[in-house]
Amino acid sequence: MLPIPSVSPKDGKSRKATYYDHIHTLFSLYQLSEAETDIMRNLALSPLAGVQNRLFANWLKLRDMNTVNALIEKGFIKAMEGRMIALHPMMQEVTMEETKPSVQGCRILLDSLQQICLRHGEEVSYYKQLFQTIESIIIQIENDDMLVYLRFLEDVFPYMENYHYYPGMELVLDTLSALLKDSAIGSVADRALLLSYQAAYEKKSDKAIKMQKDAIAMIPEITADNALLVSNLYANLGGMYRVNGKLELAKENMEQAIRIIEEYGLAYYHDSIVQITNYAVLLTDMGQPDIGLSALRKLCRVIREYNSDTGLDYANVQEAMGGIRLTMGEIQQATSHFQKAMEIYETVFEFEPDMIEAKKQDLLGTYAQAGVYLGKQISQKMK
C-alpha cells in the first residue's frame, strides 16, 4: 500500500494542490488495469460515507472481490468499519478527472440500481446506501445518453417515494424539470409523468389532485405504448381521492385504470398488480370485501400463469387477502394467507434475517389492528 505522505507546500503550491499532484502520480505509476479503472470510475459516484463492499460488487456484477481488495492494498480505496468502502474526497475528485464517469461508461451500475427500483414492492435493508448513491450519481455523472438517463430518473423516483425519501425525490424532480424544459428532450409522456411525480410530492391534497388530473389530460389518446402509464395516472388519482376520503371518486378512477389494464392485457405487470391490490383494499373499506377478494383471487391466477407464485408480487397479494379476511372475521383463512406470504418472504430474504423478522412483525401487528386477539395457536403458526 502506498499512503499519501505528509508533505509541505513548496513552489507556491498549497498543501491541497500537492496532494492532488501525488494522487495523479499514483494513477500514472500504477497504470491501473481496465477492470481496476472501471471500479474506480464507478466508486467515484458512490457517497463519501461509503457503500457496503459486497453490495457494490453485486451492483457492478463482479464475480469476486479480488480487484476491489487489490485497490485497497494499493491505497486507492479506503476500507472502513462494517465492510464499507469509499474514496477519500481528494481521491474521488482526481478519479472523476482521470476516469470521467458517464451514463454510458457506468451503464452496468445504473442498470443495477434501476432494476432494484423497478421492483417497487420489494423492500431492501440498504435503501439509504442505494438512494445516497443515486443522489451522488445525479450530482456528478456526465450525461452522454439522454434516453437512458431519463428512464433512470423516472424509474428511481417511485421507489424513493415508497420510503418517503424526500431529499432524493426533490433532487430527481429538479433534475427532470431542468432537462424537460428543453422541448427537444423527452416526450409528452415524459412531461405527464413528471407532473404526476410533482403531484405525488405536493403536500396540499387539492393542488395535488389538480396536478394529477392535468397529467392525465396531457395524454388524450390511449395507445398500446402509453396504456400502462395512463392506467398508472388514473390509479394514482384514485389513491389521492382515497386519502382525501372521497371513496366514490377513488373507486371510479381505480376502475378506469383497471379497464385500461384489461383492454391492453397488462394485468401481469407489477404496476398493474399493485393497482388491483389497492382497488381490492378500497372495496373492503367501502364494505365490499367479497368483491375485493374475488378480484385478488383472479389476480393470483394471472400471477401464477404469467409470473410465479414464489415471488414478492404473489406474496403481497396473499398478504392483502389475509388482511381482508381479518376484517371479515375469518381468522383461520387469514392466517393461511399470511403463512403463504411468509413462506415467500423467508425464501426471497433468505440472507436478510432482519427483513424477515420485520415482515413477521408486520403481519402479527395486522391482527391487533383488526382487533383480533392473537391466540397461542395463531402465534405458533406465524413463527
N, C-alpha and C positions, 0 to 999 in steps of 0.2 A: 504493500500500500504506500502511495506517495502522498503524504499530508501536505496541506498548504502551509508553507513556512511562515514564520514571523519575520516580516521584512520592514525596513524603514524606508520612508519616502526618499527618492533621490531624483535628480534631474528634473526637478519641478513637478514630479508626479505625486499625486495623493496616494495614500496607502490603498484606497479602494481601487484606483487605476492599476496599481502594481499587482494587486490580487487578480484583477481581470487579465492582465498580461500573463500571469502564472497559469491561470486556468486555460487560457488559449494555448499556452505552451504544452499543457497536459494533453490536450486534444491532438496537437501535432506530433508529440513524442510517441504517444501510444498508437496513433493511426488505427483507430477503432475499426473493427470488422463491420460489415454491413448489418449483422444481427445486433451487435452492441450499439451501433449508431441508432438503429431503429428503436431500441429500448430507451435510449436516452431521449430521443425525439418525443416519444410518447409520454415518458415520465415527466418531461418538462411541462406537460399540460396538466399534471396532477397537482392537487393543492399542496402548499408548502407544509401543511400539517401532516402530510403523508397519506399513504394508502397501504392496506394490508398486502404483503408481498405476493401471496398465492392468489389473492383476488386480482391483483394487477396482471399476474402471469396468465390467469384464466381469460381476462379481457383481451389480451394480446394473442391468445391461442398458443402459448408457449408449451412445448412438450415437457420441459423441466425447468428447474431454477438455476441451471449451471451458468448461463450467461449473466443473469442478474447477480449471482454470487461473485462472479469474476469481476464485475464492475464495482462491487462493494470492496473487494480486495484491492483493486487499483485506486480506490479513493474517489471514484466518480459519484457513486450512490451512497447516501447516508443510511445506515441501518439504525432503527430506533426500537424502543421497547414495544412489546406487543406485536412483534414481527412486522412492524411498519417500515416502509422505505420512502425516501424522499430525496430531493436535491436541495443542497444549500442554496439560498436565494441567489448568490452570485453565480454559482454553478448553473442554476436554472436560466439566468439571463444569458450567459455565454452559450449554453446549449441551444437556446432559442435562436441565437445568431448563427451558430455553427450548423444546425440541422434543419432549420426553417420548417417547423411543424405546420402542416396544411391539412385541409379536409381530405384530399386525395392521399397525401403522404401518411395520414393517420387513420385511414379508412377502416382498418380492422378494429381499432379501438372504438371509433364512433359507431360502427355497426353493432359491436357487442353491447354498448351502453343503450343503443336504440332498441335492440331486441329485448333487453330487460324491461325497458319502459313500455314496450308494446304488450307485455303480459300484465295488463292493468290489474287483474285480480290477484296477482301473486305478490305477496309482501316479502321483502328482503330485510335482513337484520342490519345490513351495511348501507342502508339508504343514505345516511349522511355523507359517507365517503363517495357514494355514487353521485349525489347531487353537487357536492363540492367539486368533484372532477368535471362535471358538466359545466358548472359555472366557470371554472378555470379555462375550459376549452372555449367557451363563448367569448371570454375576455381576450384570449391570447391567440387563437388559431387564425391562420391565413385562409380566407375563404376562396379557394380556387375551383369550387364546384357548387354553383348556386343551388341547383336542384337537390343534390344530396344534402346540403346544409339546411335548406328549407324543410325538407322532410324530417331531418334530425330534430330541429327546433320544434316542429309541430307535434312530433311523437313524444318528446320528453315532458311537455307541459302537463298533459293529463295525469302522468304518473306523479309529478310533483304535487299536483292538486290532491291526489289521494292522501298524501302525507301532510297536507296543508303547509307545504314548504314555500312560504310566501317570498323570501328573498330571491329564490331561483325562478319562481313564477314571474315575478316582476322583471327580472333580467331577460327572460325569454320574450315576454311581451314587448319590452323596449326594443329588443333586437329585431324581432319580427316587424314591428311597426316601422322601424328605420329602413329595413330592407324593402318593405312593400310600399313605401312612399314612391318608389320608382315604378312607374306604370309598366315598364318593360320587364319587370321581375314578377314572377308568380302569375296566378290566375284569379278569376272571380271566386273560385272555390277556396283558394288560399286566404283571400280577404274576408270571406264569410267565416272561415274557421277562426281567423284572428279575432273578429268581432265577437264570436261565441266565447273564445277564451277570455276576452276582456269582460264579457258579461259574467263569466264564472268568477272572475277576480273582483268584480264590483260588489261593494258591501251594501248598497241600497237596493233592496229587492225589486222595487218598482222600476228603477232605472235598468237593472239587470234584465228584467223580463222584456222591456222595450228593446234593449240591445239584441237580445236573443231573437225576437221577432224580426228585427231589421236584418239579422244574419240570414234567416230563412227567406226573407223577401229578396235577397240578393241572388237567389238561385230559383227562378220561376219555373224552370223546366227540369223535371227529374229524368235522368238517363241512367243506364247501367253503370256509367263511370262515376256518377256522383250520388247514386242511391244510398250507399252506406253513410256518406257524410250527411245527407239530408235527413235520413232516419235518426241519426245521432242528434242533429239540431232539434228535431221535434221532441226526441226523448229528453234532451237537456231542458227544453222549455217546460215539459211536463214535470220534471224534477223540481224546477223552480216554483211552479204553481203548487206542487205538493208541500214544499217547505213553507210556502205562503198561506197554507191552509185552504187553498182553492182546489179541492179534490176533483170536482167535476171537470174543470179545465185541465187538470193534470191528467185525468183519465182520457179525455178527448185527444190530447196531444200524444200521449203514450200509444194510444190505439192507432193514430195516424202513422207513428213511427213503425209500429209492428206491421201495419198494412203494406208499407213500403218494403220492409224486410221480406215478407211473404211473397209479394209480387215479383221481387227480383231474386228469390231463392238464396237469401243471405242469413238464414236462421242459425247456421252453424258457426258463423263468425263470432269471435269473442265479444265484440261490442254488442252484437245482437243478443247474445246470451245474457249479458248484463241488463239490457233493456227489458227483456221478457221477465227476468227475475224481479226487477224493480216494479214492473207492472203487476206481477202477482202479489207482491207485498202491498202495493197500493190497494188492490182489490180487497185484500184482507182488512186493511184499515177502513175500507168502506163497507165492511160487513158482508163481503162476498168471498170468503176463504175457499169455498168449494171450486169456484171458477178459477181462482188463483192456482189452486193445486192442480186442476186439470191442465192449465197452461204449462205448469212446470213438469208434469208427467210427460206431456207431449215433447217438451224441450229435452228431457232426459233421453227420449228415444232418438231425437235428432243428434244429440251429442254422441250417443253410442254408435249411431250409423256413420257419422261423418268424422268424428274425432276419436274420443276414447273415454271409457268410464273409469279411467285411473288417473285422470288429470285434474287440475285445480278447478277448471270450469265445472266439471261434474260435481266436485266436492262442494263448491259454492252453492250449486242448485240444491244438493242434498241438505245443506245447512239451512237454506231458505225454506225448504219443505218442512224441516224439523221445527223451525220457528212458527210456521203457520199451524202445524199440528198442535203445538203447545197452546196456541191461542184458542184452539177448538177443544182443548181439554183432552186430547188424545195422547197421553203421556208415553205409552209404550211405542206407538208408531213414531212419535217424535224422537225418542231415544234411538230407534232403529236407524232413522235418517242421520242422526248425529254420529252414530257409530260408523256408518259408511263414510261420512265425511272425514272423521278422524283417521280411519284406516288409510285414506289417501294422503292426508296431511303428514302422517307418520312416515309414509314412503317418500313423498316428494321432499320433505325437510329432514331426511334421514340424518344428515350431518349438521343439522341446526337444532339441537335439543331445546334451546331457549324458545325458538319459534313454535315447536311442537307444544311445549308447555303453555305458551301464550294462547295458542288456538284452543287447547283443552280448557283453560280457564274461561275463555270467551264463551265456549259452549255451555259450561257449567253455569256461568252467570246468566245465560238465557233463561234458565229455569226460574231463577229468582226474579228476573224482570217480568216473567209471566205469572208470578205469584204462586209458583209450584214448589211445594216442599220437596227437597232433594233427599229422598229416602236412601237407605243403605244399598238397596238393590240397584238403583239407578247409578249411584256413585261408583259402585264396583264395575258396572258395565262401561262407564266412561273412563275408567283408569286404563 
